[in-house]
Amino acid sequence: MTTDPTTTDATTTDPTTRDDGTGTTTVDERTDLLASLTRHRWFVTFTLRGLSDEQARRRPTASALSLGGLLKHVATSEDQWARFLVVGAAAMGAGGDEWADGFEMGAQETVEGLLAQYAEVAARTDELVRTLPDLGAAQRLPAAPWFEPGASWSARRVLLHVIAETAQHAGHADILRESIDGQKTMG
């Protein structure tokens, strides 16, 4: 996750991309989903470039968010949703204090360690997406006030949710980084 995926041309680097002979290139759906997720992961991780562990623990805004805690949350959330695709609602687990602690970079945690953990989660998720038999297969969501009772989500919808959540948190991370030292992901 060290190269900038925003400069990668999927049509020239991905074996699942095909030129149909008319100049139109088609890309496999899974490739598109993974390319989008990879792009937003990069934005999250890029905000931590050059920061010390102490800086990554800082809460520079009125919220309780820190860059390290946000990275930890994004990795944990992606991991839970990936496991949900395989085992269903039982993978979602944490609530209450355990969930809230997932936003905090612990005293013994390091930026390097959290980035490595996120890279491992990303690799597992990517492999799962490439090998899922059917993106339309659905799992019933766990009972929670933010889910419609009895609702199910397809693997495709879960992946779109993970992409959206990662993108949203990349924006949060950009604000936090700019508040720490003026650096921005873009612009």
Secondary structure by P-SEA (a helix, b strand, c coil): cccccccccccccccccccccccbbbbcaaaaaaaaaaaaaaaaaaaaccccccccccccccccccaaaaaaaaaaaaaaaaaaacccccccccccccccccccccccccaaaaaaaaaaaaaaaaaaaaccccccbbbbbcccccccccccccaaaaaaaaaaaaaaaaaaaaaaaaaaccccccc
